[in-house]
Amino acid sequence: MLDTDGIYGGRFSGAGFKGCCMAIIDPAFRESILKKVEAEYLNAFPALKGKYSAHICGTANGIGGHRK
């Protein structure tokens, strides 16, 4: 993720349960991010082909409400 256009930052979560990675992205780069992350991930872990998935989700305002 570090060298991927459109990704501002990310972190790993839940590594004890196979884990996941979450990132803050620019939605304009959605397709290129999905392609690059999948290609590089499966290059590093080819045995996970067919078991890997990526999802892009929206955010909510959270408990603080809308900021101006």
N, C-alpha and C positions, 0 to 999 in steps of 0.2 A: 504494500500500500504506500510505502514511503515515496516511491517514484512514479506515482500514478496521477496524471492530470485530473483535477476535479475532486480529489480526496483531500480534505483539510486536516484530518487527524482520525485516529482510531484506537481501539484497544481490544484486547482479548478478554473473554468472559467465560466462566464455567469450564475451565480446562479439565477439571476432574470428571466431567461428564461428557467427554469428547469435545466440548467447547464450541465457541463461535467467536467471530470477530465482528465488531460493530464499528462503523465509521460515519463521520459527518461528511456529506458530499454535496457537490453542486449538481442539481438534477439535470443540467444541460449536458453533463458528461455521462449520464446513466448508461447508455449502451457501450461506450468505450470502456468504462470502468468494469462492467460485467464481463466483457470479453477478455480484458487484460488480466483481471483477478482470476478468472477461471483458467485461462491458459497457463499462467504462472503457478497456480496452486496445483493443477493436475500434472504439470511438468515436475513439480517437487514430490508429489504423492500420486503417482499413476495408478496405484492399487485402489484409489478411492473414486475412480471413474464410475459413474452411475450411482454413487452414494453421496456425492457432493451436491450442494445446492446453494444458491445465492438469492437473496430477497432484498428488494428496496422498499422501505416503508416510509411513510410520512411521520411527521412529529405532531404533537399536541401542544397546547399552550401550557399544560402542567398546572400545578396548584397556584402559581403566582398570577394567573390570568394574562391578559394581553398587555404588552408593554407598548407605549407610544414612542 
